[in-house]
Amino acid sequence: MDLILDTCALLSLAGLARRKLSRKTLTLIQAADRLTLSACGLFEISLKHKRGGFPLEPFDSVQSFWNQAVKS
């Protein structure tokens, strides 16, 4: 099964979201054969970060966040 992660799910998996994913959602993600991330998600995160409304700690840039997300 393939899954597409939206921005909120990606941020939650990275530990950067206030809301946590449900156990059911985490189980589906772990069982997925392939996870897909949208480039629009990176754009959305970049805009929020640039406007100062979204801290990325412990990542030093949106690019380092994206690189880590794609690796995982």
C-alpha positions in Angstrom: 0.0 0.0 0.0 1.2 3.5 -0.9 0.4 6.6 1.3 0.7 10.3 0.6 1.6 12.2 3.7 0.1 15.7 4.1 2.0 18.5 5.7 0.4 18.0 9.1 1.3 14.3 9.2 4.9 15.0 8.1 5.3 17.6 10.8 3.9 15.3 13.4 6.2 12.5 12.4 9.1 15.0 12.7 8.0 16.0 16.2 7.2 19.6 15.1 3.4 19.5 15.4 1.3 20.1 18.5 -1.1 17.3 17.6 0.1 13.7 17.6 -1.0 11.1 15.0 -3.4 8.4 16.2 -2.2 4.9 16.7 -4.2 3.8 13.8 -2.5 6.3 11.5 0.9 5.4 12.8 0.1 1.7 12.2 -0.9 2.5 8.6 2.3 4.5 8.0 4.5 1.8 9.4 2.7 -0.8 7.2 3.0 1.3 4.0 5.2 0.0 1.2 5.9 3.5 0.1 5.4 7.0 1.6 5.1 10.0 -0.7 5.7 13.6 0.3 4.4 16.5 -1.6 6.7 19.3 -2.7 3.8 21.6 -1.8 4.3 20.6 1.8 7.9 22.0 1.7 6.6 25.2 0.2 3.9 25.5 2.9 6.5 24.9 5.7 8.9 27.4 4.0 6.3 30.1 3.9 5.3 29.6 7.5 8.9 29.6 8.7 9.9 32.6 6.6 7.0 34.6 8.1 8.4 33.8 11.6 5.4 31.8 12.7 6.9 28.4 12.6 10.1 27.4 14.4 12.0 24.4 12.9 14.3 23.5 15.8 16.2 21.3 15.9 16.6 21.8 12.2 18.7 24.8 11.0 16.8 25.3 7.8 13.8 24.1 5.8 16.2 22.3 3.5 17.8 20.3 6.3 14.3 19.5 7.5 13.3 18.3 4.1 16.5 16.3 3.6 15.9 14.5 6.9 12.2 13.8 6.1 13.1 12.3 2.7 15.9 10.1 4.3 13.5 8.7 6.8 
